[in-house]
Amino acid sequence: MKRVIKTSLALAASVAAIAGTMAPAYVSAWGDNGGGRPSYTKDQINKGAIGKYCNPESKDYAKCIKDKNFPGTIVFNSISDSVIGSEKNFVGTRECNTEGCHGATKETIWNADEITVKDNQTYIIRAYVHNNNPNGTSAVAENTKVAFSVPSQSATETKVTGYISSSNATPSEYWDSVVFKSDRAFHLEYVYGSALLENNSIGKGGLTLSDEIVTKATAGGTLIGYDKLDGRIPGCYQYANYVTIQVKAVFDDFKVTKQVRLAGEKNWNETVTANVGDKVEFQIEYWNTSDKWQNGVVIRDILPPNLRYVPGSTKIKNSSHPNGAVVNEDIITTDGIQVGDYGPDSNVYVIFTAEVVDDSLACGQNTLINWGRASVNGEKVQKDDARVVTNKVCEDDPTPPTPEEPKPTLPTTGPSMMVGGIVATGSIATAAGYYIVSRRQLKR
């Protein structure tokens, strides 16, 4: 337990717990699925405290520190006097500076509990991952994963939670959070491709991790490792890891709402059920919620597979066209349309039709997620989705015929068949094209 990790992030981690930045409401944001693990000092662990996973506060603790039956229990982030202070508070954040998001100095301050955000500022979020068992390669944590839950909703406070899990650790899952806050509504955008792993083996510069660390956070995130991404983390400081991602804080000066309905119906919904061949209508609303004009508003939608745009169906509705006006170009799902400049509390709707088709539907229920997005001046972007649920009925696998009773010379058997399918989803992007100016809010 004597070697200290040499990456540049480790130099900064020693000042992770800054008393002046802590908010009491979030100091105890850590947890685990064991119900509250004990804390250990480095000295207690080196004397064998986790050989039987003993609680230093128990009356039998004196017996525990005499236990030398290593490798003993594998436990993560339980040291109270670690290089980052208390390892239970293992998630921290700071602004990215002019030198970039990666790399730090001894003076770098990690906000371990909360940070006040700035508009369009990028932040680095760090998770410290340390197998506390002091027995190195004799006590390897298996299937170790890291995940970050990054909410995309607009709010004045947003909590990002980091998770560590391991199949043979006790507890098997750990979490800690950091709160981003402002006096104005904002949302966080994950910077794709920013996930990075640093440790003594990989060295400075790190190893890029899969974006599944965020996109599949509910499924455990992504595997890490000491010298390769195999989920194996030996015990002791020498094998500690720093996992980082980047997010961008964007103040929400406008809102985007996406809805759907079956063609011909009146009410809009977030989800509808439709059959192959049915037509559905999508509506994207942009609304300026600020006290300033917003110029160059662009709306775009890219349909997922199995939803096909109906040519000539795009309409725009705002205060200048309360009954709707047909858009001549069919570019809402390609380049997108520029819908004009909008003053405070004004809005616009873009409506178009799509048909449910079977290009690649899987057998059973399929949820087709369609994203719409709006941008202002080609910079700020917000998005929302609506969903179409469709069911594909496939024939069951034929039941093999029952073999006939064997005859003396020629027994018979029957053939069998299998039917399969695939699932598809969609994506989103940006654009330009059609221009209308609006000063007033269209009735919502």
ChimeraX attribute file (.defattr): number of C-alpha atoms within 10 A of each C-alpha:
attribute: neighborCount
match mode: 1-to-1
recipient: residues
	/A:1	17
	/A:2	9
	/A:3	10
	/A:4	15
	/A:5	21
	/A:6	15
	/A:7	21
	/A:8	18
	/A:9	24
	/A:10	24
	/A:11	19
	/A:12	19
	/A:13	26
	/A:14	18
	/A:15	18
	/A:16	24
	/A:17	21
	/A:18	14
	/A:19	10
	/A:20	7
	/A:21	15
	/A:22	16
	/A:23	14
	/A:24	9
	/A:25	9
	/A:26	16
	/A:27	15
	/A:28	13
	/A:29	18
	/A:30	20
	/A:31	17
	/A:32	18
	/A:33	13
	/A:34	11
	/A:35	8
	/A:36	11
	/A:37	20
	/A:38	15
	/A:39	20
	/A:40	24
	/A:41	16
	/A:42	18
	/A:43	12
	/A:44	15
	/A:45	20
	/A:46	17
	/A:47	16
	/A:48	22
	/A:49	27
	/A:50	28
	/A:51	20
	/A:52	18
	/A:53	17
	/A:54	22
	/A:55	16
	/A:56	18
	/A:57	11
	/A:58	9
	/A:59	8
	/A:60	11
	/A:61	13
	/A:62	13
	/A:63	11
	/A:64	20
	/A:65	19
	/A:66	12
	/A:67	16
	/A:68	14
	/A:69	11
	/A:70	15
	/A:71	19
	/A:72	19
	/A:73	21
	/A:74	26
	/A:75	24
	/A:76	26
	/A:77	23
	/A:78	22
	/A:79	23
	/A:80	17
	/A:81	14
	/A:82	18
	/A:83	19
	/A:84	23
	/A:85	17
	/A:86	18
	/A:87	26
	/A:88	25
	/A:89	26
	/A:90	30
	/A:91	29
	/A:92	29
	/A:93	26
	/A:94	21
	/A:95	22
	/A:96	19
	/A:97	14
	/A:98	6
	/A:99	8
	/A:100	12
	/A:101	18
	/A:102	18
	/A:103	17
	/A:104	19
	/A:105	12
	/A:106	13
	/A:107	11
	/A:108	17
	/A:109	20
	/A:110	25
	/A:111	25
	/A:112	30
	/A:113	29
	/A:114	25
	/A:115	22
	/A:116	14
	/A:117	25
	/A:118	18
	/A:119	14
	/A:120	16
	/A:121	15
	/A:122	23
	/A:123	24
	/A:124	22
	/A:125	26
	/A:126	27
	/A:127	27
	/A:128	26
	/A:129	27
	/A:130	26
	/A:131	27
	/A:132	28
	/A:133	29
	/A:134	25
	/A:135	18
	/A:136	18
	/A:137	15
	/A:138	13
	/A:139	23
	/A:140	21
	/A:141	26
	/A:142	19
	/A:143	19
	/A:144	27
	/A:145	25
	/A:146	27
	/A:147	27
	/A:148	29
	/A:149	18
	/A:150	19
	/A:151	16
	/A:152	15
	/A:153	16
	/A:154	17
	/A:155	18
	/A:156	17
	/A:157	20
	/A:158	21
	/A:159	18
	/A:160	20
	/A:161	22
	/A:162	28
	/A:163	26
	/A:164	26
	/A:165	28
	/A:166	25
	/A:167	14
	/A:168	16
	/A:169	19
	/A:170	18
	/A:171	19
	/A:172	18
	/A:173	21
	/A:174	25
	/A:175	23
	/A:176	27
	/A:177	26
	/A:178	27
	/A:179	21
	/A:180	22
	/A:181	20
	/A:182	16
	/A:183	10
	/A:184	15
	/A:185	17
	/A:186	25
	/A:187	24
	/A:188	25
	/A:189	19
	/A:190	21
	/A:191	15
	/A:192	14
	/A:193	12
	/A:194	17
	/A:195	23
	/A:196	20
	/A:197	23
	/A:198	28
	/A:199	26
	/A:200	20
	/A:201	18
	/A:202	16
	/A:203	15
	/A:204	16
	/A:205	14
	/A:206	19
	/A:207	18
	/A:208	15
	/A:209	19
	/A:210	18
	/A:211	20
	/A:212	19
	/A:213	26
	/A:214	23
	/A:215	18
	/A:216	15
	/A:217	20
	/A:218	13
	/A:219	12
	/A:220	21
	/A:221	24
	/A:222	24
	/A:223	23
	/A:224	26
	/A:225	24
	/A:226	20
	/A:227	17
	/A:228	13
	/A:229	17
	/A:230	14
	/A:231	21
	/A:232	21
	/A:233	27
	/A:234	24
	/A:235	25
	/A:236	22
	/A:237	22
	/A:238	21
	/A:239	24
	/A:240	24
	/A:241	26
	/A:242	21
	/A:243	25
	/A:244	27
	/A:245	27
	/A:246	24
	/A:247	22
	/A:248	20
	/A:249	19
	/A:250	22
	/A:251	21
	/A:252	21
	/A:253	19
	/A:254	22
	/A:255	19
	/A:256	22
	/A:257	20
	/A:258	25
	/A:259	23
	/A:260	24
	/A:261	24
	/A:262	22
	/A:263	15
	/A:264	9
	/A:265	9
	/A:266	8
	/A:267	9
	/A:268	15
	/A:269	15
	/A:270	15
	/A:271	18
	/A:272	17
	/A:273	15
	/A:274	17
	/A:275	15
	/A:276	15
	/A:277	12
	/A:278	14
	/A:279	20
	/A:280	24
	/A:281	21
	/A:282	25
	/A:283	21
	/A:284	26
	/A:285	23
	/A:286	25
	/A:287	22
	/A:288	23
	/A:289	17
	/A:290	15
	/A:291	10
	/A:292	12
	/A:293	14
	/A:294	20
	/A:295	17
	/A:296	20
	/A:297	28
	/A:298	27
	/A:299	33
	/A:300	26
	/A:301	29
	/A:302	22
	/A:303	22
	/A:304	16
	/A:305	20
	/A:306	22
	/A:307	24
	/A:308	18
	/A:309	21
	/A:310	15
	/A:311	13
	/A:312	14
	/A:313	17
	/A:314	24
	/A:315	19
	/A:316	24
	/A:317	20
	/A:318	24
	/A:319	17
	/A:320	17
	/A:321	15
	/A:322	13
	/A:323	10
	/A:324	16
	/A:325	14
	/A:326	15
	/A:327	18
	/A:328	12
	/A:329	15
	/A:330	17
	/A:331	20
	/A:332	29
	/A:333	21
	/A:334	16
	/A:335	19
	/A:336	23
	/A:337	26
	/A:338	22
	/A:339	26
	/A:340	18
	/A:341	21
	/A:342	25
	/A:343	20
	/A:344	18
	/A:345	17
	/A:346	23
	/A:347	26
	/A:348	29
	/A:349	22
	/A:350	25
	/A:351	21
	/A:352	25
	/A:353	22
	/A:354	21
	/A:355	20
	/A:356	21
	/A:357	17
	/A:358	16
	/A:359	11
	/A:360	12
	/A:361	21
	/A:362	18
	/A:363	16
	/A:364	11
	/A:365	13
	/A:366	20
	/A:367	17
	/A:368	23
	/A:369	19
	/A:370	24
	/A:371	23
	/A:372	28
	/A:373	26
	/A:374	31
	/A:375	24
	/A:376	20
	/A:377	12
	/A:378	14
	/A:379	11
	/A:380	15
	/A:381	21
	/A:382	23
	/A:383	22
	/A:384	19
	/A:385	19
	/A:386	21
	/A:387	21
	/A:388	21
	/A:389	15
	/A:390	23
	/A:391	16
	/A:392	15
	/A:393	10
	/A:394	12
	/A:395	9
	/A:396	9
	/A:397	11
	/A:398	11
	/A:399	10
	/A:400	11
	/A:401	10
	/A:402	9
	/A:403	10
	/A:404	10
	/A:405	10
	/A:406	10
	/A:407	8
	/A:408	6
	/A:409	5
	/A:410	7
	/A:411	10
	/A:412	10
	/A:413	11
	/A:414	10
	/A:415	8
	/A:416	9
	/A:417	9
	/A:418	8
	/A:419	10
	/A:420	8
	/A:421	11
	/A:422	9
	/A:423	14
	/A:424	15
	/A:425	13
	/A:426	14
	/A:427	13
	/A:428	16
	/A:429	18
	/A:430	21
	/A:431	21
	/A:432	20
	/A:433	16
	/A:434	18
	/A:435	13
	/A:436	17
	/A:437	17
	/A:438	18
	/A:439	16
	/A:440	16
	/A:441	18
	/A:442	18
	/A:443	10
	/A:444	8
